[in-house]
Each structure stands twice: as structure tokens, then as C-alpha cells.
Amino acid sequence: RDGLEAHCYLFYSYGDKNKLDAMILKGEGDEAIKAEQRQQLLQVISYAEDCFECRRVLMLHYFGERDFSRSECGATCDNCERASAADAPTVQETDVSNL
């Protein structure tokens, strides 16, 4: 990596699951291989539908890196950014003494 900002977009529709399930069913391999493929598909769906966990943590854990914590994300993923915005004050103070 060059250290520059990068963007990643995930295009996902739950309808894709049915298409991929059909491909797995019709594909080559015994039942053990197909079960593993279904498990991998469920992992991808879980990642795509997760609205709470830090995506960087999820991705790095998938690749075996366990020493990265959500606090290190710095709100650079959509889930941490959303959580950070939710933590922001929602009350705006206005001085009305001069009204």
C-alpha cells in the first residue's frame, strides 16, 4: 500500500444469494465441497449485511490478523463512521438570552 486514501464499494443484493446457491448446486464437486462453498457464501452475506461491526476488523480477522481493534479504524469504514456520527451530540445549544 502507498498510504494514500482508498475507497472500496460493495455491491450486494440478497437476490444474488439465490443465483449463487443455484450455481453451487449445479457445480462440480462432492457434497463436502458444496457445503464449504455454501459456508463461504454465508460468510460473504454476513459481511455484507453487518451494520454494526467494524468492517476492517472483520476483513483483517478473515485473513488471520487478530491484533487490530475497532478503535484503530478511526471511523474509516461505513459502520464505524455511522457509529461515530451516532455518538455526536444531537442537541444544538443556542443562546436565546438576547431574543
C-alpha positions as YAML, in Angstrom:
chain: A
units: angstrom
residues:
- id: 1
  name: ARG
  ca: [0.00, 0.00, 0.00]
- id: 2
  name: ASP
  ca: [1.09, 3.52, -0.72]
- id: 3
  name: GLY
  ca: [-0.55, 5.01, 2.37]
- id: 4
  name: LEU
  ca: [-2.97, 7.09, 0.33]
- id: 5
  name: GLU
  ca: [-6.71, 7.14, 0.94]
- id: 6
  name: ALA
  ca: [-8.60, 4.37, -0.84]
- id: 7
  name: HIS
  ca: [-12.26, 3.62, -1.39]
- id: 8
  name: CYS
  ca: [-13.97, 0.25, -1.56]
- id: 9
  name: TYR
  ca: [-17.52, -0.30, -2.75]
- id: 10
  name: LEU
  ca: [-19.51, -3.44, -2.11]
- id: 11
  name: PHE
  ca: [-22.44, -4.03, -4.43]
- id: 12
  name: TYR
  ca: [-24.75, -6.60, -2.94]
- id: 13
  name: SER
  ca: [-28.30, -7.79, -3.35]
- id: 14
  name: TYR
  ca: [-29.82, -10.65, -1.40]
- id: 15
  name: GLY
  ca: [-31.18, -11.92, -4.71]
- id: 16
  name: ASP
  ca: [-27.59, -12.77, -5.62]
- id: 17
  name: LYS
  ca: [-27.67, -15.46, -2.92]
- id: 18
  name: ASN
  ca: [-30.27, -17.49, -4.83]
- id: 19
  name: LYS
  ca: [-28.23, -17.30, -8.03]
- id: 20
  name: LEU
  ca: [-25.06, -18.38, -6.27]
- id: 21
  name: ASP
  ca: [-26.87, -21.18, -4.41]
- id: 22
  name: ALA
  ca: [-28.06, -22.50, -7.78]
- id: 23
  name: MET
  ca: [-24.53, -22.29, -9.18]
- id: 24
  name: ILE
  ca: [-23.19, -24.23, -6.21]
- id: 25
  name: LEU
  ca: [-25.92, -26.86, -6.58]
- id: 26
  name: LYS
  ca: [-25.21, -27.35, -10.30]
- id: 27
  name: GLY
  ca: [-21.45, -27.05, -9.94]
- id: 28
  name: GLU
  ca: [-18.82, -29.73, -9.77]
- id: 29
  name: GLY
  ca: [-17.66, -31.31, -6.55]
- id: 30
  name: ASP
  ca: [-18.99, -33.62, -3.92]
- id: 31
  name: GLU
  ca: [-21.34, -32.64, -1.10]
- id: 32
  name: ALA
  ca: [-18.45, -31.70, 1.22]
- id: 33
  name: ILE
  ca: [-17.11, -29.18, -1.30]
- id: 34
  name: LYS
  ca: [-20.58, -27.76, -1.89]
- id: 35
  name: ALA
  ca: [-21.14, -27.43, 1.87]
- id: 36
  name: GLU
  ca: [-17.87, -25.49, 2.14]
- id: 37
  name: GLN
  ca: [-18.93, -23.24, -0.75]
- id: 38
  name: ARG
  ca: [-22.28, -22.57, 0.93]
- id: 39
  name: GLN
  ca: [-20.48, -21.71, 4.18]
- id: 40
  name: GLN
  ca: [-18.24, -19.27, 2.31]
- id: 41
  name: LEU
  ca: [-21.30, -17.71, 0.69]
- id: 42
  name: LEU
  ca: [-22.91, -17.26, 4.11]
- id: 43
  name: GLN
  ca: [-19.74, -15.55, 5.35]
- id: 44
  name: VAL
  ca: [-19.88, -13.06, 2.49]
- id: 45
  name: ILE
  ca: [-23.59, -12.40, 3.10]
- id: 46
  name: SER
  ca: [-22.92, -11.91, 6.81]
- id: 47
  name: TYR
  ca: [-20.16, -9.41, 5.99]
- id: 48
  name: ALA
  ca: [-22.37, -7.51, 3.53]
- id: 49
  name: GLU
  ca: [-25.36, -7.32, 5.85]
- id: 50
  name: ASP
  ca: [-23.46, -6.46, 9.05]
- id: 51
  name: CYS
  ca: [-24.35, -2.91, 10.13]
- id: 52
  name: PHE
  ca: [-22.52, -2.84, 13.46]
- id: 53
  name: GLU
  ca: [-19.10, -4.50, 13.46]
- id: 54
  name: CYS
  ca: [-16.06, -2.67, 12.14]
- id: 55
  name: ARG
  ca: [-15.52, -3.85, 8.56]
- id: 56
  name: ARG
  ca: [-11.75, -3.50, 8.87]
- id: 57
  name: VAL
  ca: [-11.78, -5.79, 11.92]
- id: 58
  name: LEU
  ca: [-13.96, -8.31, 10.08]
- id: 59
  name: MET
  ca: [-11.75, -8.27, 6.98]
- id: 60
  name: LEU
  ca: [-8.47, -8.48, 8.89]
- id: 61
  name: HIS
  ca: [-9.80, -11.29, 11.11]
- id: 62
  name: TYR
  ca: [-10.79, -13.21, 7.99]
- id: 63
  name: PHE
  ca: [-7.16, -13.02, 6.85]
- id: 64
  name: GLY
  ca: [-5.85, -14.05, 10.27]
- id: 65
  name: GLU
  ca: [-4.89, -10.66, 11.73]
- id: 66
  name: ARG
  ca: [-6.30, -10.56, 15.24]
- id: 67
  name: ASP
  ca: [-4.38, -7.61, 16.72]
- id: 68
  name: PHE
  ca: [-6.41, -4.83, 15.06]
- id: 69
  name: SER
  ca: [-9.18, -3.27, 17.15]
- id: 70
  name: ARG
  ca: [-12.16, -1.14, 16.23]
- id: 71
  name: SER
  ca: [-10.57, 1.87, 17.95]
- id: 72
  name: GLU
  ca: [-7.80, 1.78, 15.33]
- id: 73
  name: CYS
  ca: [-10.28, 2.13, 12.48]
- id: 74
  name: GLY
  ca: [-10.68, 5.84, 13.03]
- id: 75
  name: ALA
  ca: [-14.20, 5.75, 11.56]
- id: 76
  name: THR
  ca: [-12.81, 4.88, 8.13]
- id: 77
  name: CYS
  ca: [-15.37, 2.14, 7.45]
- id: 78
  name: ASP
  ca: [-19.07, 2.79, 6.98]
- id: 79
  name: ASN
  ca: [-20.11, 1.05, 10.20]
- id: 80
  name: CYS
  ca: [-17.62, 2.93, 12.39]
- id: 81
  name: GLU
  ca: [-18.41, 6.19, 10.62]
- id: 82
  name: ARG
  ca: [-22.13, 5.65, 11.30]
- id: 83
  name: ALA
  ca: [-21.44, 4.79, 14.96]
- id: 84
  name: SER
  ca: [-19.23, 7.86, 15.30]
- id: 85
  name: ALA
  ca: [-21.98, 10.08, 13.91]
- id: 86
  name: ALA
  ca: [-24.47, 8.50, 16.33]
- id: 87
  name: ASP
  ca: [-22.14, 9.37, 19.23]
- id: 88
  name: ALA
  ca: [-22.05, 13.02, 18.19]
- id: 89
  name: PRO
  ca: [-24.20, 15.40, 20.18]
- id: 90
  name: THR
  ca: [-27.67, 15.75, 18.77]
- id: 91
  name: VAL
  ca: [-28.59, 18.83, 20.80]
- id: 92
  name: GLN
  ca: [-27.59, 22.21, 19.46]
- id: 93
  name: GLU
  ca: [-27.04, 24.94, 22.02]
- id: 94
  name: THR
  ca: [-28.33, 28.39, 21.10]
- id: 95
  name: ASP
  ca: [-28.03, 31.50, 23.22]
- id: 96
  name: VAL
  ca: [-31.55, 32.94, 23.41]
- id: 97
  name: SER
  ca: [-30.85, 35.48, 26.15]
- id: 98
  name: ASN
  ca: [-30.75, 38.32, 23.59]
- id: 99
  name: LEU
  ca: [-34.10, 37.47, 22.00]
...
